[in-house]
Amino acid sequence: MESRGSVPAHPASYEGVWRFTAPAVDVSVPQSRHAVRDLLDRQGAPVGADILQGLLLIVSELVTNAVKHAALLSPELAVEVAIGVDWIRVSVEDNHPYRPTALETDHAQTGGRGLLLVREITAEAGGTCDVEHTAGGGKIIWAALPLRTQL
């Protein structure tokens, strides 16, 4: 049964919000990526293959940034996955107060392009991303993507 408008009267079986914490160490990068992929499989979220690959790369980049740049002041990070009817949002939270910015492409540089990559993947998928401060002085970096590729 549908309610007025295009919002279903009952949430789809795959909708919800899940959150897990991990230590801010290197091994948390692949573990977080696998946890997100396994969650999407378990929930049966209709994520297209190209969106899934972009989403997993975003998770890797955001967790890597937290491990590399925030671990000293934030020995633990949190990953949250929120799935709606036609979108998915992943975020990584840490307690470090520094708010990063996407760096410009510098081909001579060997690092520092993670957030630029996140922004490019998100934009190409038709999504959005941002960085927000938390009430405790840390930050949340998030990206929201459509579940399916836009035609």
C-alpha positions as YAML, in Angstrom:
chain: A
units: angstrom
residues:
- id: 1
  name: MET
  ca: [0.00, 0.00, 0.00]
- id: 2
  name: GLU
  ca: [1.37, 3.41, -0.97]
- id: 3
  name: SER
  ca: [0.84, 6.64, 0.91]
- id: 4
  name: ARG
  ca: [0.19, 9.91, -0.92]
- id: 5
  name: GLY
  ca: [3.09, 10.97, -3.08]
- id: 6
  name: SER
  ca: [5.99, 8.71, -3.92]
- id: 7
  name: VAL
  ca: [6.94, 7.72, -0.37]
- id: 8
  name: PRO
  ca: [6.09, 4.08, 0.41]
- id: 9
  name: ALA
  ca: [3.72, 3.55, 3.35]
- id: 10
  name: HIS
  ca: [6.18, 1.00, 4.80]
- id: 11
  name: PRO
  ca: [9.96, 1.09, 4.54]
- id: 12
  name: ALA
  ca: [11.62, -1.31, 2.11]
- id: 13
  name: SER
  ca: [13.14, -4.34, 3.80]
- id: 14
  name: TYR
  ca: [16.67, -3.07, 3.14]
- id: 15
  name: GLU
  ca: [16.16, 0.39, 4.69]
- id: 16
  name: GLY
  ca: [17.80, 1.33, 7.97]
- id: 17
  name: VAL
  ca: [20.81, 2.79, 9.73]
- id: 18
  name: TRP
  ca: [23.76, 0.75, 10.99]
- id: 19
  name: ARG
  ca: [26.80, 1.97, 12.89]
- id: 20
  name: PHE
  ca: [29.97, 0.23, 13.99]
- id: 21
  name: THR
  ca: [33.18, 1.39, 15.61]
- id: 22
  name: ALA
  ca: [36.74, 0.34, 14.88]
- id: 23
  name: PRO
  ca: [40.18, 1.22, 16.20]
- id: 24
  name: ALA
  ca: [42.00, 3.87, 14.16]
- id: 25
  name: VAL
  ca: [44.57, 1.39, 12.81]
- id: 26
  name: ASP
  ca: [45.47, 0.26, 9.29]
- id: 27
  name: VAL
  ca: [43.65, -3.09, 9.48]
- id: 28
  name: SER
  ca: [40.37, -1.22, 10.02]
- id: 29
  name: VAL
  ca: [40.43, -0.02, 6.39]
- id: 30
  name: PRO
  ca: [39.78, -3.40, 4.71]
- id: 31
  name: GLN
  ca: [37.66, -4.57, 7.66]
- id: 32
  name: SER
  ca: [35.36, -1.54, 7.29]
- id: 33
  name: ARG
  ca: [35.09, -2.02, 3.53]
- id: 34
  name: HIS
  ca: [34.19, -5.70, 3.99]
- id: 35
  name: ALA
  ca: [31.71, -4.90, 6.77]
- id: 36
  name: VAL
  ca: [29.88, -2.39, 4.54]
- id: 37
  name: ARG
  ca: [29.80, -4.80, 1.58]
- id: 38
  name: ASP
  ca: [28.55, -7.63, 3.80]
- id: 39
  name: LEU
  ca: [25.86, -5.37, 5.30]
- id: 40
  name: LEU
  ca: [24.58, -4.41, 1.85]
- id: 41
  name: ASP
  ca: [24.50, -8.07, 0.80]
- id: 42
  name: ARG
  ca: [22.71, -9.11, 4.00]
- id: 43
  name: GLN
  ca: [20.10, -6.36, 3.67]
- id: 44
  name: GLY
  ca: [19.53, -7.04, -0.02]
- id: 45
  name: ALA
  ca: [19.98, -3.38, -0.93]
- id: 46
  name: PRO
  ca: [19.59, -2.88, -4.69]
- id: 47
  name: VAL
  ca: [23.01, -1.33, -5.21]
- id: 48
  name: GLY
  ca: [24.27, -1.30, -8.78]
- id: 49
  name: ALA
  ca: [27.75, -2.76, -9.34]
- id: 50
  name: ASP
  ca: [29.28, 0.59, -10.32]
- id: 51
  name: ILE
  ca: [27.75, 2.36, -7.31]
- id: 52
  name: LEU
  ca: [28.95, -0.45, -5.03]
- id: 53
  name: GLN
  ca: [32.53, -0.17, -6.27]
- id: 54
  name: GLY
  ca: [32.49, 3.61, -5.82]
- id: 55
  name: LEU
  ca: [30.93, 3.30, -2.39]
- id: 56
  name: LEU
  ca: [33.54, 0.79, -1.20]
- id: 57
  name: LEU
  ca: [36.34, 3.02, -2.48]
- id: 58
  name: ILE
  ca: [34.81, 5.95, -0.59]
- id: 59
  name: VAL
  ca: [34.68, 3.88, 2.62]
- id: 60
  name: SER
  ca: [38.35, 2.93, 2.14]
- id: 61
  name: GLU
  ca: [39.41, 6.53, 1.55]
- id: 62
  name: LEU
  ca: [37.45, 7.96, 4.49]
- id: 63
  name: VAL
  ca: [38.63, 5.31, 6.96]
- id: 64
  name: THR
  ca: [42.21, 5.68, 5.68]
- id: 65
  name: ASN
  ca: [42.03, 9.43, 6.30]
- id: 66
  name: ALA
  ca: [40.79, 8.88, 9.85]
- id: 67
  name: VAL
  ca: [43.57, 6.36, 10.50]
- id: 68
  name: LYS
  ca: [46.32, 8.52, 8.99]
- id: 69
  name: HIS
  ca: [45.28, 11.94, 10.23]
- id: 70
  name: ALA
  ca: [43.09, 11.56, 13.32]
- id: 71
  name: ALA
  ca: [44.35, 8.51, 15.22]
- id: 72
  name: LEU
  ca: [46.51, 10.52, 17.63]
- id: 73
  name: LEU
  ca: [43.50, 12.40, 19.03]
- id: 74
  name: SER
  ca: [40.88, 9.82, 18.08]
- id: 75
  name: PRO
  ca: [41.98, 6.22, 18.69]
- id: 76
  name: GLU
  ca: [38.53, 5.01, 17.59]
- id: 77
  name: LEU
  ca: [36.44, 5.84, 14.53]
- id: 78
  name: ALA
  ca: [32.83, 5.14, 13.67]
- id: 79
  name: VAL
  ca: [31.37, 4.09, 10.34]
- id: 80
  name: GLU
  ca: [27.67, 4.60, 9.68]
- id: 81
  name: VAL
  ca: [25.64, 3.27, 6.79]
- id: 82
  name: ALA
  ca: [22.15, 4.66, 6.17]
- id: 83
  name: ILE
  ca: [20.04, 3.16, 3.40]
- id: 84
  name: GLY
  ca: [16.88, 4.77, 2.09]
- id: 85
  name: VAL
  ca: [14.50, 3.70, -0.66]
- id: 86
  name: ASP
  ca: [16.71, 5.01, -3.45]
- id: 87
  name: TRP
  ca: [19.93, 6.25, -1.81]
- id: 88
  name: ILE
  ca: [22.74, 5.17, 0.48]
- id: 89
  name: ARG
  ca: [24.84, 7.33, 2.78]
- id: 90
  name: VAL
  ca: [28.14, 6.31, 4.34]
- id: 91
  name: SER
  ca: [29.94, 8.40, 6.93]
- id: 92
  name: VAL
  ca: [33.08, 8.15, 8.99]
- id: 93
  name: GLU
  ca: [33.32, 9.99, 12.31]
- id: 94
  name: ASP
  ca: [36.36, 10.70, 14.43]
- id: 95
  name: ASN
  ca: [37.09, 12.96, 17.38]
- id: 96
  name: HIS
  ca: [39.87, 14.99, 15.77]
- id: 97
  name: PRO
  ca: [38.86, 18.66, 15.35]
- id: 98
  name: TYR
  ca: [40.70, 19.27, 12.06]
- id: 99
  name: ARG
  ca: [38.30, 19.67, 9.15]
- id: 100
  name: PRO
  ca: [40.04, 18.43, 5.98]
- id: 101
  name: THR
  ca: [39.60, 19.92, 2.54]
- id: 102
  name: ALA
  ca: [39.88, 18.25, -0.83]
- id: 103
  name: LEU
  ca: [43.23, 19.10, -2.32]
- id: 104
  name: GLU
  ca: [43.74, 20.10, -5.93]
- id: 105
  name: THR
  ca: [45.27, 17.55, -8.25]
- id: 106
  name: ASP
  ca: [49.06, 17.79, -8.22]
- id: 107
  name: HIS
  ca: [50.57, 15.00, -10.32]
- id: 108
  name: ALA
  ca: [53.95, 15.47, -8.63]
- id: 109
  name: GLN
  ca: [52.38, 14.65, -5.26]
- id: 110
  name: THR
  ca: [52.13, 11.00, -4.20]
- id: 111
  name: GLY
  ca: [49.33, 11.43, -1.67]
- id: 112
  name: GLY
  ca: [46.73, 13.83, -0.36]
- id: 113
  name: ARG
  ca: [44.10, 13.23, -3.02]
- id: 114
  name: GLY
  ca: [41.70, 10.98, -1.08]
- id: 115
  name: LEU
  ca: [38.97, 13.56, -0.49]
- id: 116
  name: LEU
  ca: [39.28, 14.82, -4.05]
- id: 117
  name: LEU
  ca: [38.70, 11.24, -5.20]
- id: 118
  name: VAL
  ca: [35.70, 10.92, -2.85]
- id: 119
  name: ARG
  ca: [34.20, 14.12, -4.28]
- id: 120
  name: GLU
  ca: [34.78, 12.97, -7.87]
- id: 121
  name: ILE
  ca: [33.25, 9.51, -7.33]
- id: 122
  name: THR
  ca: [30.27, 11.04, -5.54]
- id: 123
  name: ALA
  ca: [29.66, 13.68, -8.22]
- id: 124
  name: GLU
  ca: [29.98, 11.14, -11.04]
- id: 125
  name: ALA
  ca: [27.36, 8.94, -9.35]
- id: 126
  name: GLY
  ca: [24.97, 11.88, -8.97]
- id: 127
  name: GLY
  ca: [25.42, 12.09, -5.20]
- id: 128
  name: THR
  ca: [26.68, 14.59, -2.67]
- id: 129
  name: CYS
  ca: [29.30, 14.69, 0.10]
- id: 130
  name: ASP
  ca: [30.36, 17.02, 2.89]
- id: 131
  name: VAL
  ca: [32.24, 17.40, 6.17]
- id: 132
  name: GLU
  ca: [30.42, 18.39, 9.36]
- id: 133
  name: HIS
  ca: [31.53, 19.14, 12.90]
- id: 134
  name: THR
  ca: [30.16, 17.04, 15.75]
- id: 135
  name: ALA
  ca: [28.87, 18.45, 19.03]
- id: 136
  name: GLY
  ca: [31.93, 16.89, 20.72]
- id: 137
  name: GLY
  ca: [34.40, 18.78, 18.53]
- id: 138
  name: GLY
  ca: [35.19, 16.03, 16.06]
- id: 139
  name: LYS
  ca: [33.98, 15.60, 12.51]
- id: 140
  name: ILE
  ca: [31.85, 13.44, 10.26]
- id: 141
  name: ILE
  ca: [32.74, 13.05, 6.62]
- id: 142
  name: TRP
  ca: [29.90, 11.61, 4.55]
- id: 143
  name: ALA
  ca: [28.87, 10.75, 1.02]
- id: 144
  name: ALA
  ca: [25.37, 9.97, -0.23]
- id: 145
  name: LEU
  ca: [24.88, 8.10, -3.50]
- id: 146
  name: PRO
  ca: [21.85, 6.87, -5.45]
- id: 147
  name: LEU
  ca: [21.36, 3.12, -5.17]
- id: 148
  name: ARG
  ca: [21.23, 2.73, -8.93]
- id: 149
  name: THR
  ca: [23.15, 4.46, -11.69]
- id: 150
  name: GLN
  ca: [21.29, 7.43, -13.07]
- id: 151
  name: LEU
  ca: [20.37, 7.03, -16.75]
...
